[in-house]
Amino acid sequence: MKKMKKAILHIGSEKTGSTSIQQYLHLHRDQLNQKNCTYPQFAGLISNFRLVLFAHSVPDADLLALAGVGNDPKSIEKFKQKFFNKHTREVQQFQAEYPEDSTVIYSSEHLQSRITRPGDIAGLKSFLEIMYDSVEIVVYLRRQDRFAMSSHNTAIQGGNKNRFDFDAVNVKGPYYDYAALLKRWAKVFGQDALCVKFFEADRLNRGSVVADFCEHIGISADEFRVPGKQNNERLSYTAQETLLAFNRMDNNDPRLLGNSKEELRQDLIKMLHGWDDEYGVIKPSKQQAIEFYAHFKEQNDLIAKTWLSGQGFSEDFDDYPDAADAYPTLNAELLLDRALSRCLGTISKHEEAFLMCNSKAS
């Protein structure tokens, strides 16, 4: 029987625990080897960003910077040739060490969001076919209303200045068109090459996308170890309101003490992830969520019929309130003042006034 050299290409999608999968694969590379599997190092740990750069005909500046590649045609071409040679050699060395059936695993949500041109997908297929007998595409999809809310949490961290509103979401945007996403990849790799999974707790092994993916690649549930902390965790309501106030600040606001907003942003976000409160997630109404989801009902049913034996997304919206949650009243400017002071190692105006008041009283 012919020995099989296989690749599993996990392409996301966004907001379905891809970072957690990648961290697990990276931290358990030795265990993967025991299963004749590997998570290749030169593809770009941990998110395989180099593979994305290689496949992208017009590479994005942020990934070029991450790879230390100049944003000019000569530098990009030099990188792609180096990647082709080094990665091919890495894979072939692995396959030589495991002459029986072997599997190389790739994982990057950027494949879903950035590799969107048919020619780029076809070029990636041609590259992979040099090394593998078969390529399987794995993609997790999250119900669009839940995806929208989770994405907004990320958008705030990127600079969005507004609270969440279903009416403000571009329902025709590429991130929400799952049918078009699957069609692009199926057209190149073939419909049967796609393994489509819905990101819903009761349809995931142990309710975890990491456990589910591990099971898919052949690691039994008994060997699965639950990570201690989830990645890309949601900011609390208090933290979100503080960050929204920061996003609305003028770039020359004196509270920045001459620092760049964007240079300060990551330090602020890191600190705000430690801010908890009792408010929980502030949700729109059940009816708003149902109306938003209706935009995608037809395409979702088609996806379910094509890849999931007709079993579509759960259409239970009972986790939304009958009436939209009211936004608790907070003094966001005061919270921001405190947050910036802690990031910059200074005393906030509020704390300074408190100290002065106590000093006079004594």
Contacts in CASP RR format, 6 or more apart in sequence:
PFRMAT RR
TARGET T0000
AUTHOR 0000-0000-0000
METHOD contacts of the structure
MODEL  1
MKKMKKAILHIGSEKTGSTSIQQYLHLHRDQLNQKNCTYPQFAGLISNFR
LVLFAHSVPDADLLALAGVGNDPKSIEKFKQKFFNKHTREVQQFQAEYPE
DSTVIYSSEHLQSRITRPGDIAGLKSFLEIMYDSVEIVVYLRRQDRFAMS
SHNTAIQGGNKNRFDFDAVNVKGPYYDYAALLKRWAKVFGQDALCVKFFE
ADRLNRGSVVADFCEHIGISADEFRVPGKQNNERLSYTAQETLLAFNRMD
NNDPRLLGNSKEELRQDLIKMLHGWDDEYGVIKPSKQQAIEFYAHFKEQN
DLIAKTWLSGQGFSEDFDDYPDAADAYPTLNAELLLDRALSRCLGTISKH
EEAFLMCNSKAS
2 133 0 8 1.000
3 99 0 8 1.000
3 100 0 8 1.000
3 101 0 8 1.000
3 102 0 8 1.000
4 101 0 8 1.000
4 102 0 8 1.000
4 133 0 8 1.000
4 134 0 8 1.000
5 95 0 8 1.000
5 101 0 8 1.000
5 102 0 8 1.000
5 131 0 8 1.000
5 132 0 8 1.000
5 133 0 8 1.000
5 134 0 8 1.000
6 101 0 8 1.000
6 102 0 8 1.000
6 103 0 8 1.000
6 104 0 8 1.000
6 132 0 8 1.000
6 133 0 8 1.000
6 134 0 8 1.000
6 135 0 8 1.000
6 136 0 8 1.000
7 103 0 8 1.000
7 104 0 8 1.000
7 105 0 8 1.000
7 106 0 8 1.000
7 128 0 8 1.000
7 131 0 8 1.000
7 132 0 8 1.000
7 134 0 8 1.000
7 135 0 8 1.000
7 136 0 8 1.000
8 103 0 8 1.000
8 104 0 8 1.000
8 105 0 8 1.000
8 106 0 8 1.000
8 135 0 8 1.000
8 136 0 8 1.000
8 138 0 8 1.000
8 216 0 8 1.000
8 217 0 8 1.000
9 106 0 8 1.000
9 111 0 8 1.000
9 128 0 8 1.000
9 135 0 8 1.000
9 136 0 8 1.000
9 137 0 8 1.000
9 138 0 8 1.000
10 18 0 8 1.000
10 21 0 8 1.000
10 105 0 8 1.000
10 106 0 8 1.000
10 107 0 8 1.000
10 108 0 8 1.000
10 138 0 8 1.000
10 139 0 8 1.000
10 213 0 8 1.000
11 108 0 8 1.000
11 109 0 8 1.000
11 111 0 8 1.000
11 112 0 8 1.000
11 115 0 8 1.000
11 137 0 8 1.000
11 138 0 8 1.000
11 139 0 8 1.000
11 185 0 8 1.000
12 18 0 8 1.000
12 107 0 8 1.000
12 108 0 8 1.000
12 109 0 8 1.000
12 111 0 8 1.000
12 112 0 8 1.000
12 138 0 8 1.000
12 139 0 8 1.000
12 140 0 8 1.000
13 109 0 8 1.000
13 112 0 8 1.000
13 113 0 8 1.000
13 139 0 8 1.000
13 140 0 8 1.000
13 141 0 8 1.000
13 142 0 8 1.000
13 175 0 8 1.000
13 178 0 8 1.000
13 181 0 8 1.000
14 109 0 8 1.000
14 112 0 8 1.000
14 113 0 8 1.000
14 147 0 8 1.000
14 151 0 8 1.000
14 175 0 8 1.000
15 142 0 8 1.000
15 147 0 8 1.000
15 150 0 8 1.000
15 151 0 8 1.000
15 154 0 8 1.000
15 232 0 8 1.000
16 109 0 8 1.000
16 140 0 8 1.000
16 141 0 8 1.000
16 142 0 8 1.000
16 199 0 8 1.000
16 209 0 8 1.000
17 140 0 8 1.000
17 199 0 8 1.000
17 209 0 8 1.000
17 210 0 8 1.000
17 231 0 8 1.000
17 232 0 8 1.000
18 47 0 8 1.000
18 107 0 8 1.000
18 108 0 8 1.000
18 109 0 8 1.000
18 140 0 8 1.000
19 46 0 8 1.000
19 47 0 8 1.000
19 231 0 8 1.000
19 232 0 8 1.000
20 209 0 8 1.000
20 210 0 8 1.000
20 227 0 8 1.000
20 230 0 8 1.000
20 231 0 8 1.000
21 107 0 8 1.000
21 209 0 8 1.000
21 210 0 8 1.000
21 213 0 8 1.000
22 46 0 8 1.000
22 47 0 8 1.000
22 48 0 8 1.000
22 107 0 8 1.000
22 108 0 8 1.000
23 46 0 8 1.000
23 227 0 8 1.000
23 231 0 8 1.000
24 210 0 8 1.000
24 213 0 8 1.000
24 214 0 8 1.000
24 227 0 8 1.000
25 32 0 8 1.000
25 39 0 8 1.000
25 46 0 8 1.000
25 105 0 8 1.000
25 107 0 8 1.000
26 39 0 8 1.000
26 45 0 8 1.000
26 46 0 8 1.000
29 38 0 8 1.000
29 39 0 8 1.000
31 219 0 8 1.000
31 223 0 8 1.000
32 38 0 8 1.000
32 39 0 8 1.000
32 105 0 8 1.000
32 219 0 8 1.000
33 98 0 8 1.000
35 103 0 8 1.000
35 217 0 8 1.000
35 218 0 8 1.000
35 219 0 8 1.000
36 98 0 8 1.000
36 100 0 8 1.000
36 101 0 8 1.000
36 102 0 8 1.000
36 103 0 8 1.000
37 102 0 8 1.000
37 103 0 8 1.000
37 104 0 8 1.000
37 105 0 8 1.000
37 217 0 8 1.000
37 218 0 8 1.000
38 94 0 8 1.000
38 102 0 8 1.000
38 103 0 8 1.000
38 104 0 8 1.000
38 105 0 8 1.000
39 45 0 8 1.000
39 104 0 8 1.000
39 105 0 8 1.000
39 106 0 8 1.000
39 107 0 8 1.000
40 87 0 8 1.000
40 90 0 8 1.000
40 91 0 8 1.000
40 94 0 8 1.000
40 104 0 8 1.000
40 106 0 8 1.000
41 90 0 8 1.000
42 50 0 8 1.000
42 83 0 8 1.000
42 86 0 8 1.000
42 87 0 8 1.000
42 90 0 8 1.000
43 50 0 8 1.000
43 51 0 8 1.000
43 87 0 8 1.000
43 106 0 8 1.000
44 50 0 8 1.000
44 51 0 8 1.000
47 107 0 8 1.000
47 108 0 8 1.000
47 109 0 8 1.000
47 110 0 8 1.000
48 106 0 8 1.000
48 107 0 8 1.000
48 108 0 8 1.000
48 110 0 8 1.000
48 111 0 8 1.000
49 63 0 8 1.000
49 66 0 8 1.000
49 67 0 8 1.000
49 108 0 8 1.000
49 110 0 8 1.000
50 67 0 8 1.000
50 83 0 8 1.000
50 87 0 8 1.000
51 83 0 8 1.000
51 87 0 8 1.000
51 106 0 8 1.000
51 108 0 8 1.000
51 111 0 8 1.000
51 124 0 8 1.000
52 63 0 8 1.000
52 108 0 8 1.000
52 110 0 8 1.000
52 111 0 8 1.000
52 114 0 8 1.000
52 115 0 8 1.000
53 59 0 8 1.000
53 63 0 8 1.000
53 64 0 8 1.000
53 67 0 8 1.000
53 69 0 8 1.000
53 76 0 8 1.000
53 79 0 8 1.000
53 80 0 8 1.000
53 83 0 8 1.000
54 79 0 8 1.000
54 80 0 8 1.000
54 83 0 8 1.000
54 84 0 8 1.000
54 87 0 8 1.000
54 124 0 8 1.000
54 127 0 8 1.000
55 111 0 8 1.000
55 115 0 8 1.000
55 120 0 8 1.000
55 121 0 8 1.000
55 123 0 8 1.000
55 124 0 8 1.000
55 127 0 8 1.000
56 63 0 8 1.000
56 114 0 8 1.000
56 115 0 8 1.000
56 120 0 8 1.000
57 117 0 8 1.000
57 119 0 8 1.000
57 120 0 8 1.000
59 69 0 8 1.000
59 71 0 8 1.000
59 76 0 8 1.000
60 114 0 8 1.000
61 71 0 8 1.000
63 110 0 8 1.000
63 114 0 8 1.000
64 70 0 8 1.000
64 71 0 8 1.000
64 76 0 8 1.000
67 79 0 8 1.000
69 75 0 8 1.000
69 76 0 8 1.000
69 79 0 8 1.000
70 76 0 8 1.000
84 127 0 8 1.000
88 130 0 8 1.000
88 131 0 8 1.000
91 104 0 8 1.000
91 131 0 8 1.000
92 131 0 8 1.000
94 102 0 8 1.000
94 104 0 8 1.000
95 102 0 8 1.000
95 131 0 8 1.000
103 217 0 8 1.000
104 131 0 8 1.000
104 132 0 8 1.000
105 217 0 8 1.000
112 139 0 8 1.000
112 181 0 8 1.000
113 174 0 8 1.000
113 175 0 8 1.000
115 121 0 8 1.000
115 124 0 8 1.000
116 174 0 8 1.000
116 184 0 8 1.000
118 184 0 8 1.000
118 187 0 8 1.000
118 188 0 8 1.000
121 184 0 8 1.000
121 185 0 8 1.000
121 188 0 8 1.000
121 189 0 8 1.000
122 188 0 8 1.000
125 135 0 8 1.000
125 188 0 8 1.000
125 189 0 8 1.000
128 135 0 8 1.000
129 135 0 8 1.000
134 193 0 8 1.000
135 189 0 8 1.000
135 193 0 8 1.000
136 193 0 8 1.000
136 195 0 8 1.000
137 185 0 8 1.000
137 189 0 8 1.000
137 193 0 8 1.000
137 194 0 8 1.000
137 195 0 8 1.000
138 195 0 8 1.000
138 197 0 8 1.000
138 213 0 8 1.000
138 216 0 8 1.000
139 181 0 8 1.000
139 182 0 8 1.000
139 185 0 8 1.000
139 194 0 8 1.000
139 195 0 8 1.000
139 196 0 8 1.000
139 197 0 8 1.000
140 197 0 8 1.000
140 198 0 8 1.000
140 199 0 8 1.000
140 209 0 8 1.000
141 178 0 8 1.000
141 196 0 8 1.000
141 197 0 8 1.000
141 198 0 8 1.000
141 199 0 8 1.000
141 303 0 8 1.000
142 150 0 8 1.000
142 198 0 8 1.000
142 199 0 8 1.000
143 198 0 8 1.000
143 199 0 8 1.000
143 200 0 8 1.000
143 293 0 8 1.000
143 300 0 8 1.000
143 313 0 8 1.000
143 314 0 8 1.000
144 176 0 8 1.000
144 178 0 8 1.000
144 292 0 8 1.000
144 293 0 8 1.000
144 295 0 8 1.000
144 296 0 8 1.000
144 300 0 8 1.000
145 166 0 8 1.000
145 289 0 8 1.000
145 292 0 8 1.000
145 293 0 8 1.000
145 317 0 8 1.000
147 175 0 8 1.000
147 176 0 8 1.000
148 164 0 8 1.000
148 166 0 8 1.000
148 169 0 8 1.000
148 176 0 8 1.000
148 292 0 8 1.000
149 164 0 8 1.000
149 281 0 8 1.000
149 283 0 8 1.000
150 234 0 8 1.000
151 175 0 8 1.000
152 160 0 8 1.000
152 164 0 8 1.000
153 234 0 8 1.000
153 235 0 8 1.000
153 240 0 8 1.000
154 232 0 8 1.000
156 235 0 8 1.000
156 240 0 8 1.000
156 243 0 8 1.000
156 244 0 8 1.000
156 247 0 8 1.000
157 235 0 8 1.000
157 243 0 8 1.000
157 265 0 8 1.000
157 269 0 8 1.000
158 247 0 8 1.000
158 265 0 8 1.000
159 243 0 8 1.000
159 247 0 8 1.000
159 265 0 8 1.000
160 244 0 8 1.000
160 247 0 8 1.000
161 244 0 8 1.000
161 247 0 8 1.000
161 248 0 8 1.000
162 168 0 8 1.000
162 244 0 8 1.000
163 244 0 8 1.000
163 327 0 8 1.000
164 282 0 8 1.000
164 284 0 8 1.000
165 284 0 8 1.000
166 284 0 8 1.000
166 288 0 8 1.000
166 289 0 8 1.000
166 291 0 8 1.000
166 292 0 8 1.000
169 176 0 8 1.000
169 292 0 8 1.000
170 176 0 8 1.000
171 292 0 8 1.000
171 295 0 8 1.000
171 296 0 8 1.000
174 180 0 8 1.000
174 181 0 8 1.000
176 295 0 8 1.000
176 296 0 8 1.000
177 299 0 8 1.000
178 296 0 8 1.000
178 299 0 8 1.000
178 300 0 8 1.000
178 303 0 8 1.000
179 299 0 8 1.000
179 302 0 8 1.000
179 303 0 8 1.000
182 194 0 8 1.000
182 196 0 8 1.000
182 303 0 8 1.000
182 306 0 8 1.000
182 307 0 8 1.000
185 193 0 8 1.000
185 194 0 8 1.000
186 193 0 8 1.000
186 194 0 8 1.000
191 306 0 8 1.000
191 307 0 8 1.000
194 307 0 8 1.000
195 216 0 8 1.000
195 307 0 8 1.000
196 303 0 8 1.000
196 307 0 8 1.000
196 308 0 8 1.000
197 203 0 8 1.000
197 204 0 8 1.000
197 212 0 8 1.000
198 308 0 8 1.000
198 312 0 8 1.000
198 313 0 8 1.000
199 209 0 8 1.000
200 313 0 8 1.000
200 314 0 8 1.000
201 207 0 8 1.000
202 314 0 8 1.000
204 211 0 8 1.000
204 212 0 8 1.000
205 211 0 8 1.000
205 212 0 8 1.000
205 214 0 8 1.000
205 215 0 8 1.000
205 221 0 8 1.000
205 224 0 8 1.000
206 212 0 8 1.000
206 221 0 8 1.000
206 224 0 8 1.000
206 226 0 8 1.000
208 226 0 8 1.000
210 224 0 8 1.000
210 226 0 8 1.000
210 227 0 8 1.000
211 221 0 8 1.000
211 224 0 8 1.000
211 226 0 8 1.000
214 221 0 8 1.000
214 223 0 8 1.000
214 224 0 8 1.000
215 221 0 8 1.000
215 224 0 8 1.000
233 273 0 8 1.000
234 281 0 8 1.000
235 243 0 8 1.000
235 269 0 8 1.000
235 272 0 8 1.000
235 273 0 8 1.000
235 275 0 8 1.000
236 274 0 8 1.000
236 275 0 8 1.000
236 276 0 8 1.000
236 277 0 8 1.000
236 279 0 8 1.000
236 280 0 8 1.000
237 277 0 8 1.000
237 279 0 8 1.000
237 280 0 8 1.000
237 281 0 8 1.000
237 282 0 8 1.000
237 328 0 8 1.000
238 275 0 8 1.000
238 276 0 8 1.000
238 277 0 8 1.000
238 279 0 8 1.000
238 330 0 8 1.000
238 335 0 8 1.000
239 272 0 8 1.000
239 273 0 8 1.000
239 274 0 8 1.000
239 275 0 8 1.000
239 277 0 8 1.000
241 330 0 8 1.000
241 332 0 8 1.000
241 335 0 8 1.000
242 272 0 8 1.000
242 275 0 8 1.000
242 332 0 8 1.000
242 335 0 8 1.000
242 336 0 8 1.000
242 339 0 8 1.000
243 268 0 8 1.000
243 269 0 8 1.000
243 272 0 8 1.000
244 332 0 8 1.000
245 332 0 8 1.000
245 333 0 8 1.000
245 335 0 8 1.000
245 336 0 8 1.000
246 261 0 8 1.000
246 265 0 8 1.000
246 268 0 8 1.000
246 336 0 8 1.000
246 339 0 8 1.000
246 340 0 8 1.000
249 255 0 8 1.000
249 256 0 8 1.000
249 261 0 8 1.000
249 336 0 8 1.000
251 260 0 8 1.000
251 261 0 8 1.000
252 258 0 8 1.000
255 336 0 8 1.000
255 337 0 8 1.000
255 340 0 8 1.000
256 264 0 8 1.000
256 340 0 8 1.000
257 344 0 8 1.000
257 346 0 8 1.000
259 344 0 8 1.000
264 340 0 8 1.000
264 343 0 8 1.000
264 344 0 8 1.000
267 343 0 8 1.000
268 339 0 8 1.000
268 340 0 8 1.000
268 343 0 8 1.000
271 339 0 8 1.000
271 342 0 8 1.000
271 343 0 8 1.000
272 339 0 8 1.000
279 328 0 8 1.000
282 325 0 8 1.000
282 327 0 8 1.000
282 328 0 8 1.000
283 319 0 8 1.000
283 320 0 8 1.000
283 321 0 8 1.000
283 324 0 8 1.000
283 325 0 8 1.000
284 320 0 8 1.000
284 324 0 8 1.000
284 325 0 8 1.000
285 320 0 8 1.000
285 321 0 8 1.000
285 322 0 8 1.000
285 323 0 8 1.000
285 324 0 8 1.000
286 317 0 8 1.000
286 318 0 8 1.000
286 320 0 8 1.000
286 321 0 8 1.000
286 322 0 8 1.000
288 320 0 8 1.000
288 324 0 8 1.000
289 317 0 8 1.000
289 320 0 8 1.000
290 317 0 8 1.000
293 315 0 8 1.000
293 317 0 8 1.000
300 312 0 8 1.000
300 313 0 8 1.000
301 310 0 8 1.000
301 312 0 8 1.000
303 312 0 8 1.000
304 310 0 8 1.000
304 311 0 8 1.000
304 312 0 8 1.000
304 313 0 8 1.000
334 350 0 8 1.000
337 348 0 8 1.000
337 349 0 8 1.000
337 350 0 8 1.000
338 348 0 8 1.000
338 350 0 8 1.000
338 351 0 8 1.000
340 346 0 8 1.000
340 348 0 8 1.000
341 347 0 8 1.000
341 348 0 8 1.000
341 351 0 8 1.000
347 355 0 8 1.000
END
